[in-house]
Amino acid sequence: MTTINEFNFIAHDKKGEDFGSPFQSKLYINGEFRDGTGNDELTRKSPAFGHIVSRYSVAQEVDALAAIEAASNCFDSGKWSDMKGADRSNMLLKIADEIEKDLEGFAFLESMETGKPIQQARDEINGAIDIWRYSATLARNLHGDSYQNLGETMVASTVREPIGVVSIITPWNFPFLILSQKLPFALAAGCTAVVKPAELTTGTTIKLASILDKVGMPAGAVNILIGSGRKLGNVLSTDPRVEMVSFTGSTGVGQLVASQATSKMKKISMELGGKNPQIIMPDCDWEAAVDAVVFGVYFNAGECCNSGSRVLVHQDIADKFLADVVLKSKQMKFGNPLDNSVKMGPMIHEGHFNEVLVYIDTAKKQGDEVLLGGNPIIHEQGLYIEPTIIRSRNPKNTICQEEVFGPVLTAMTFGSLTEAIELANDSEFGLSASIWSKNIDHCLTASKKLKAGTVWINTFMDGHPELPFGGYKQSGSGRELGRLSVEEYTEIKTVQMHIGERKNMWV
């Protein structure tokens, strides 16, 4: 068993008053900041420091209905939906510029509410800015097709029209980045939106509202609610004025949201859970693969649908490779998120902290071997869990099948590439996977056989706005990012035109 002295834990002595006053905001509906109808208040404590970092007014169902009404009226008015693509594009670019001007403010608030390291928060805000700029290009390039091969008396075209009001429901782990994988593409298509961020990490989403005001976004084009998904989710998923629901979160909640939305025949986009494998072949680039495994599981403290939470290692190298992963994991700095060298912060809240510990305890009871960690960090502030590596010899054990969403790596071995692919695919999830090998045949075989929305070869968790992202199986439906992502927020209309006199009368 390890002890805290074996880890590179960076403690902190910050107190609540060191951070100044909490960030405060209200709901943003129809271009105005307003209190929630019930006058309830939501407070958020930092999972790293324990002090109150933000306070918010809370929405009731009547406020959600008002937000939907504002979005519907704005869409029907054409103030945004009928705007030239070039003008929408310019607006999105202005928003990106304003976010960039306040990058440090966005990053600090994100770090305080989520507990993620400040440097990671900066990187994510920068990534979001890049996505906003990319989506702006798509606003100018949305188009249909024409058909000139239907005979001498017929010509036809297809046009893409914005679908209408979109409900956007985002999670707590990457609040602004995931918002930016949805909202700008919906806006680029000409849709209007009602956004509900996770109540734990509302700050950067509501902070965006001031920028929307500043750049002149039409009132009602974007509306932001604050509050519980249990209270607001049903109306956002079923109101007849909402045409589409875009959700990111756990598979269980996603299934509920999808059933509510599809019962009303709404279009859905679901980005859900993952149990993502990295296959390590004997001829891998050793140091790079070890580093990628450590990065893949401890990035964002493992609270990531794309987390590389399973490593499948060839039996000939397994003991040495896993020993090097353990060593590298001990070297990784974690703890104080305001230390620029820290790579991993605390768990998001106490309930989730306890859930991760239960998974580790279950693995022990099922006979899995703990190679590293497995314990909470006893510290006066923060919900920290040691970087944890568990070796399992039964792929059906809980730790091998279920999404832990914490800093817990599950390791298994295989004897052949065929066996590795079978192990990788032995999951209800299919979000991403990777293979590490210098053998191009092995790499291409894996890329064809792995049932995942993204397959990385000799890398892991790289991302670009140009490339679509989404999953197979229980990892979701639809795709975000990429040039086709804006089309997710459209309907196709066929227009047929007859040329000259119509002579073939039916009666």
Buried (B, 14 or more C-beta within 10 A) or exposed (E): EBEEEEBBBBBBEBEBEEBEEBBEBBBBBBBBBBBBBBEBEBEBBBBBBBBBBBBBBBBBBEBBBBBBBBBBBBBBBEBBBEBEBEEBBBBBBBBBBBBBEBBEBBBBBBBBBBBBBBBBBBBBBBBBBBBBBBBBBBBBEBEBEEEEEEEEEEBBBEBBBBBBBBBBBBBBBBBBBBBBBBBBBBBBBBBBBBBBBBBBBBBBBBBBBEBBBEBEBBBBBBBBBBBEBEBBBBBBBBBEBBBBBBBBBBBEBBEBBBEBBEEEEBBBBBBBBBBBBBBBBBEBBBEEBBBBBBBBBBBBBBBBBBBBBBBBBBEEBBEEBBEBBBEBBBEBBBBBBBBEEBBBBBBBBEEBBEBBBEBBEBBEEBEBEBBBBBBBBEBEBBBBBBBBBBBBEEBEBBBBBBBBBBBBBBBBBBEEBEBBBBBBBBBEBBBBBBBBBEBEEBBEBBBEBBBBBBBBBBEBBEBEBEEBBBBBBBBBBBBBBBBEBBBBBBBEEEEEEEEEEEEEEEE
